[in-house]
C-alpha cells in the first residue's frame, strides 16, 4: 500500500497526542464556550516570495508572525544566482524582521544555463542555502534568466546537487507557446521531469505549487522521500472559474494558473488524507495593487496573512483536522532533513475579517480573500 492511502477519521474529537516524530495528529481541544482550538507545532513555509526593498519590509512580518522558517525564492532583479548573493539577500531579510523575531529565511539559488558545480559546493558549505530553483525561461515572474537547456548545460550541476543531497525545486511548466497553458504542468512532467529522474534517480525534487491530478499521480508513483510537492492555499480552494466570476479577477491570477475543479479536488484529496509527500508552501507573491489591476497584470497571489486560516479551512471541510499538523509542520522539515520546530501556534475557531489591503510606502497590497470573513484565527498564545 502506498503512503498516503485514505484512513477514515472523525472531525471535532479532541485528540491528546504526543510530540514524537511519528505523530501525525494535531492537538484539538475545546475551550470555554465550546470554541474550537488547534495547537500546532509552528509551521514552516516551503515556498515564499519576499521580494526586496520597501515591499520586503512591508510583507516579511506577515510570514514571520506564525512561520518558523521559509524557503525564500530567488527570482529578484537581478536573480540570486550565487551563494554570495544569497548570503547578502538573507542579511537584508533579517534586517527587515520585527525586533526579537526568530524567523529563519532558508535561501535558494536561481538555476541558469551557466550555474557551475563549484557554486553548488559553495552553497552547501554556506549553511544558509538549502535548495536550487528551476525556472524554465519565461515561465513566471522574473524568470527570463531561467533554464533553456536542462539536459545539456545543467546536467553537471544537477549531478553535483544529487551528490550533496540538495533538492531541486521546480516550477513545473513548459513554456512552449504552442502548448495550452492549462496543459503545461502535465507536459512538463512527461517531457522534462520524468526523463530527468530516469537520468538522475538520486536527485531530490520538490514540485512546487502543484495544480493537477497529473502531478498527484506522478508524485505518488515516485519513491517516497525522493519527490515531494508543495501545495498552496489558492490551488486547494480555487478553480479556474475563480478568475472570471463577477468579471475578471486579477487578484486570483497566479502561475501556474488555476485549473479545473476536478484537479482541485484531486489535490485536496491527496493532501488531506495524510500522505507525507505533500507539505505547506504558500507561494505567497506580493505585488503592488496597480501592477495587478492593469492591462497586463502580474501573476501572483498574496496569501501570507491568511494562509494558516485557509489551510485549516481545507482540512476542516475534508474532516481531516487531525492531519493538518503533519502537512503544516512535519512533512517539510522531514523531507529537507531539518529538525522540526519546537514552539507552538494556535488556531482558534473565531471569525475574523481579512483587511481589504495592506498599505506600504509605494502603494498597497491586496491579500487573498480581501474583505471576507475567515473562521480560523491564528495566534501565538
C-alpha positions as CSV (number, residue, x, y, z in Angstrom):
1,X,0.0,0.0,0.0
2,X,1.4,3.4,-0.9
3,X,2.0,6.1,1.6
4,X,-1.0,8.5,1.9
5,X,-3.8,6.0,1.5
6,X,-7.1,7.2,2.9
7,X,-7.9,6.5,6.5
8,X,-11.3,7.5,7.8
9,X,-11.3,9.9,10.7
10,X,-13.9,11.8,12.6
11,X,-13.6,15.6,12.9
12,X,-14.1,17.6,16.1
13,X,-12.9,14.9,18.5
14,X,-10.3,16.1,21.0
15,X,-7.1,14.2,20.4
16,X,-4.4,14.2,23.1
17,X,-1.3,13.2,21.2
18,X,2.5,13.0,21.8
19,X,5.0,15.2,20.1
20,X,7.3,12.3,18.9
21,X,8.4,12.2,15.3
22,X,5.8,9.6,14.3
23,X,2.9,11.6,15.5
24,X,0.6,12.8,12.7
25,X,-2.2,14.4,14.7
26,X,-2.9,17.9,15.9
27,X,-3.9,18.6,19.5
28,X,-7.5,19.5,19.3
29,X,-9.2,20.9,22.4
30,X,-12.4,22.6,23.3
31,X,-12.2,25.8,25.3
32,X,-14.7,27.8,27.2
33,X,-17.9,28.4,25.3
34,X,-17.3,25.4,23.0
35,X,-14.8,27.4,21.0
36,X,-12.6,25.0,19.0
37,X,-8.8,25.4,19.2
38,X,-5.9,23.7,17.5
39,X,-2.4,23.7,18.9
40,X,0.1,23.1,16.2
41,X,3.9,22.8,16.1
42,X,5.0,26.0,14.5
43,X,4.7,25.6,10.7
44,X,7.2,26.5,8.0
45,X,6.6,27.9,4.6
46,X,8.5,25.9,2.0
47,X,7.8,28.3,-0.9
48,X,7.8,32.0,-0.3
49,X,8.4,35.2,-2.2
50,X,9.6,38.1,0.0
51,X,10.7,40.5,-2.8
52,X,13.1,43.3,-1.7
53,X,13.3,46.9,-0.6
54,X,10.0,48.5,0.6
55,X,8.0,45.6,-0.5
56,X,10.1,43.2,1.6
57,X,9.8,45.4,4.6
58,X,6.0,45.6,4.1
59,X,5.4,41.8,3.9
60,X,8.1,39.9,5.9
61,X,6.3,40.4,9.2
62,X,3.2,38.6,8.0
63,X,5.3,35.4,7.4
64,X,7.4,35.8,10.4
65,X,4.4,36.1,12.7
66,X,3.4,32.4,12.5
67,X,6.0,30.6,10.4
68,X,9.4,29.4,11.9
69,X,11.3,29.1,8.6
70,X,10.7,29.7,4.9
71,X,12.3,28.7,1.7
72,X,12.8,32.0,0.0
73,X,12.5,32.3,-3.7
74,X,15.5,33.8,-5.7
75,X,13.7,35.4,-8.6
76,X,14.7,39.0,-7.9
77,X,16.1,41.6,-10.4
78,X,18.9,40.5,-10.8
79,X,18.2,36.9,-9.7
80,X,20.1,35.3,-6.8
81,X,22.4,33.1,-8.8
82,X,25.4,32.9,-6.4
83,X,26.0,31.9,-2.8
84,X,27.4,35.3,-2.1
85,X,24.2,37.0,-3.4
86,X,22.1,34.6,-1.3
87,X,24.0,35.5,1.8
88,X,23.6,39.2,1.1
89,X,19.9,38.8,0.4
90,X,19.4,36.8,3.7
91,X,21.0,39.7,5.6
92,X,18.6,42.2,4.1
93,X,15.7,39.9,5.2
94,X,17.0,39.6,8.7
95,X,17.3,43.4,8.9
96,X,13.7,43.8,7.8
97,X,12.3,41.5,10.5
98,X,10.5,42.8,13.6
99,X,12.6,43.0,16.8
100,X,13.1,39.7,18.6
101,X,11.8,37.7,15.6
102,X,13.2,34.2,15.3
103,X,12.1,33.7,11.7
104,X,14.8,31.9,9.7
105,X,15.0,32.5,6.0
106,X,16.3,29.5,4.1
107,X,17.9,30.6,0.9
108,X,17.9,29.2,-2.6
109,X,19.9,29.7,-5.8
110,X,18.3,30.5,-9.2
111,X,19.4,27.9,-11.7
112,X,20.7,29.1,-15.0
113,X,22.4,27.6,-18.0
114,X,25.7,29.0,-16.6
115,X,25.4,27.7,-13.0
116,X,28.5,25.7,-12.1
117,X,29.0,22.6,-10.0
118,X,31.5,24.6,-7.9
119,X,28.7,27.0,-7.0
120,X,26.7,24.1,-5.6
121,X,29.7,23.2,-3.4
122,X,29.9,26.7,-2.1
123,X,26.2,26.7,-1.5
124,X,26.3,23.6,0.6
125,X,29.2,24.8,2.6
126,X,27.5,28.2,3.3
127,X,25.0,26.7,5.8
128,X,22.3,29.2,4.5
129,X,21.5,27.9,1.0
130,X,19.2,24.8,1.1
131,X,18.0,24.3,-2.4
132,X,18.2,25.3,-6.1
133,X,15.2,26.6,-8.0
134,X,14.5,25.7,-11.6
135,X,12.5,28.3,-13.6
136,X,12.1,27.3,-17.2
137,X,12.9,30.6,-19.0
138,X,9.8,32.7,-19.3
139,X,7.6,30.6,-17.0
140,X,6.6,33.2,-14.4
141,X,7.6,36.5,-12.7
142,X,11.3,37.4,-13.3
143,X,12.1,34.1,-15.0
144,X,13.6,35.5,-18.1
145,X,17.1,34.3,-16.9
146,X,15.9,30.8,-16.3
147,X,16.9,27.5,-17.8
148,X,16.8,26.8,-21.6
149,X,18.8,23.6,-21.7
150,X,18.3,21.4,-18.7
151,X,19.6,18.1,-20.3
152,X,22.7,19.7,-21.7
153,X,24.2,22.7,-19.9
154,X,22.5,22.0,-16.5
155,X,23.2,18.3,-16.1
156,X,26.6,18.6,-14.4
157,X,25.1,21.0,-11.8
158,X,22.2,18.6,-11.2
159,X,24.6,15.7,-10.7
160,X,26.6,17.7,-8.2
161,X,23.3,18.5,-6.4
162,X,22.5,14.8,-6.2
163,X,25.9,14.2,-4.6
164,X,25.2,16.8,-1.9
165,X,21.5,15.8,-1.4
166,X,20.5,19.3,-2.3
167,X,16.9,19.5,-3.5
168,X,15.9,20.8,-6.9
169,X,12.7,22.9,-6.7
170,X,10.9,23.0,-10.0
171,X,8.4,25.4,-11.4
172,X,6.8,22.6,-13.3
173,X,5.6,24.1,-16.5
174,X,6.9,24.1,-20.1
175,X,6.9,27.4,-21.9
176,X,6.3,26.4,-25.4
177,X,3.7,28.8,-26.7
178,X,2.1,26.0,-28.7
179,X,1.2,24.1,-25.5
180,X,-2.1,25.2,-24.0
181,X,-1.5,27.0,-20.7
182,X,-3.7,24.6,-18.8
183,X,-1.7,21.6,-20.1
184,X,1.8,22.9,-19.3
185,X,2.3,21.1,-16.0
186,X,1.3,17.7,-17.5
187,X,3.6,18.2,-20.4
188,X,6.5,19.3,-18.1
189,X,6.1,16.0,-16.2
190,X,6.1,14.0,-19.3
191,X,8.9,15.6,-21.3
192,X,11.2,17.0,-18.6
193,X,10.7,15.8,-15.1
194,X,10.2,12.1,-15.7
195,X,13.1,11.8,-18.1
196,X,15.3,13.8,-15.7
197,X,14.6,11.5,-12.8
198,X,15.4,8.5,-15.0
199,X,18.8,10.1,-15.7
200,X,19.4,11.2,-12.1
201,X,17.3,8.8,-9.8
202,X,19.1,10.1,-6.7
203,X,18.2,13.8,-7.3
204,X,15.7,15.1,-4.6
205,X,13.0,17.1,-6.2
206,X,10.1,19.3,-5.0
207,X,7.4,20.0,-7.4
208,X,6.3,23.5,-6.4
209,X,2.7,24.6,-6.2
210,X,1.2,21.6,-7.9
211,X,-2.1,22.2,-9.8
212,X,-3.2,19.0,-11.4
213,X,-4.2,15.4,-10.8
214,X,-1.3,14.5,-13.2
215,X,1.1,15.9,-10.7
216,X,-0.5,13.9,-7.9
217,X,-0.3,10.7,-9.8
218,X,3.3,11.4,-10.7
219,X,4.4,12.2,-7.2
220,X,2.8,9.1,-5.8
221,X,4.4,6.9,-8.4
222,X,7.9,8.0,-7.2
223,X,9.9,6.6,-4.4
224,X,8.9,8.1,-1.1
225,X,11.4,10.6,0.1
226,X,12.8,11.4,-3.4
227,X,10.0,13.5,-4.9
228,X,7.6,15.7,-2.9
229,X,5.3,18.7,-3.6
230,X,4.4,22.0,-2.0
231,X,0.7,23.0,-2.2
232,X,-0.7,26.5,-2.0
233,X,-4.0,27.7,-0.4
234,X,-5.2,29.0,-3.8
235,X,-4.8,25.7,-5.5
236,X,-6.7,24.0,-2.7
237,X,-9.6,26.4,-2.6
238,X,-10.0,28.0,-6.0
239,X,-10.5,26.7,-9.5
240,X,-10.3,28.5,-12.8
241,X,-13.8,29.8,-12.6
242,X,-12.5,32.0,-9.8
243,X,-10.6,34.0,-12.4
244,X,-13.9,35.2,-14.1
245,X,-16.7,35.1,-11.6
246,X,-18.3,38.6,-11.5
247,X,-15.8,39.9,-14.0
248,X,-12.1,39.4,-14.4
249,X,-10.5,38.8,-11.0
250,X,-6.8,39.9,-11.3
251,X,-6.1,39.1,-7.7
252,X,-6.9,35.4,-8.3
253,X,-4.4,35.3,-11.2
254,X,-1.2,33.3,-10.4
255,X,1.2,30.9,-12.2
256,X,0.7,28.1,-12.6
257,X,-2.8,29.2,-13.4
258,X,-5.8,27.8,-11.6
259,X,-7.1,24.6,-13.1
260,X,-10.5,22.7,-13.5
261,X,-12.4,21.7,-10.4
262,X,-11.6,18.0,-11.0
263,X,-7.9,18.9,-10.5
264,X,-8.6,20.9,-7.3
265,X,-10.5,18.0,-5.8
266,X,-7.6,15.6,-6.6
267,X,-5.1,17.8,-4.8
268,X,-7.4,18.3,-1.8
269,X,-7.8,14.5,-1.5
270,X,-4.1,13.9,-1.8
271,X,-3.2,16.5,0.8
272,X,-5.9,15.8,3.4
273,X,-5.6,12.0,3.5
274,X,-2.3,12.2,5.4
275,X,0.5,11.5,2.8
276,X,3.9,12.8,3.8
277,X,4.7,13.6,0.2
278,X,3.0,17.0,0.5
279,X,3.7,20.0,2.6
280,X,2.9,23.6,3.1
281,X,4.2,26.1,0.5
282,X,2.2,29.3,0.2
283,X,3.8,30.7,-3.0
284,X,2.8,34.0,-1.4
285,X,3.7,36.5,-4.0
286,X,3.1,40.2,-3.3
287,X,2.6,42.8,-6.0
288,X,1.6,46.4,-5.7
289,X,-2.2,46.8,-6.4
290,X,-1.7,48.8,-9.6
291,X,0.6,46.1,-11.0
292,X,-2.2,43.6,-10.6
293,X,-5.1,45.8,-11.8
294,X,-3.7,46.9,-15.1
295,X,-3.8,45.9,-18.8
296,X,-1.0,43.3,-18.3
297,X,-1.4,42.3,-14.6
298,X,1.3,40.5,-12.7
299,X,0.9,36.8,-11.7
300,X,0.9,36.1,-8.0
301,X,-1.4,35.9,-5.0
302,X,-0.5,37.4,-1.7
303,X,-1.7,35.0,0.9
304,X,0.8,35.2,3.8
305,X,-1.6,36.9,6.3
306,X,-4.3,34.3,5.7
307,X,-2.5,31.1,4.7
308,X,-2.9,29.2,8.0
309,X,-6.6,30.1,8.3
310,X,-7.2,28.8,4.7
311,X,-5.3,25.6,5.2
312,X,-7.4,24.9,8.3
313,X,-10.5,25.6,6.3
314,X,-9.5,23.0,3.7
315,X,-8.7,20.3,6.3
316,X,-11.8,21.0,8.3
317,X,-14.0,20.7,5.2
318,X,-12.4,17.4,4.4
319,X,-12.9,16.1,8.0
320,X,-9.1,15.8,8.4
321,X,-8.1,18.4,11.0
322,X,-6.1,15.6,12.7
323,X,-3.9,15.6,9.6
324,X,-3.3,19.3,9.5
325,X,-0.2,19.4,11.7
326,X,1.8,16.9,9.7
327,X,1.1,18.9,6.5
328,X,2.0,22.3,8.0
329,X,4.8,21.3,10.4
330,X,6.3,17.9,9.9
331,X,6.5,16.8,6.3
332,X,8.6,19.7,5.1
333,X,11.4,19.6,7.6
334,X,11.4,15.8,7.4
335,X,11.9,15.9,3.6
336,X,14.7,18.5,3.9
337,X,16.4,16.7,6.7
338,X,15.9,19.5,9.2
339,X,14.6,19.4,12.8
340,X,11.0,20.2,13.4
341,X,10.2,23.4,15.2
342,X,9.6,23.1,19.0
343,X,7.4,26.2,19.6
344,X,3.6,26.2,19.0
345,X,1.0,28.3,17.3
346,X,-2.8,28.2,18.0
347,X,-5.7,28.3,15.6
348,X,-8.9,29.4,17.2
349,X,-12.3,29.0,15.7
350,X,-13.0,32.7,15.9
351,X,-14.3,34.6,12.8
352,X,-12.2,37.5,11.6
353,X,-12.3,39.8,8.6
354,X,-9.4,39.9,6.2
355,X,-8.2,43.5,5.6
356,X,-9.1,45.0,2.2
357,X,-5.5,45.8,1.6
358,X,-2.1,46.4,3.4
359,X,-0.6,49.9,2.7
360,X,3.1,50.5,2.3
361,X,5.3,53.3,1.0
362,X,4.7,52.6,-2.7
363,X,1.0,51.8,-2.7
364,X,-1.0,48.9,-1.3
365,X,-1.1,45.1,-1.5
366,X,-4.4,43.2,-1.8
367,X,-4.4,39.9,0.1
368,X,-6.2,36.7,-0.9
369,X,-9.8,36.8,0.2
370,X,-9.6,40.5,0.9
371,X,-12.6,41.8,2.8
372,X,-14.0,38.3,3.5
373,X,-14.6,36.6,6.9
374,X,-12.5,33.6,7.7
375,X,-13.3,31.1,10.5
376,X,-9.9,30.2,11.9
377,X,-7.7,32.8,13.6
378,X,-4.0,32.1,14.2
379,X,-2.2,33.3,17.3
380,X,0.9,32.6,19.3
381,X,-1.0,32.3,22.6
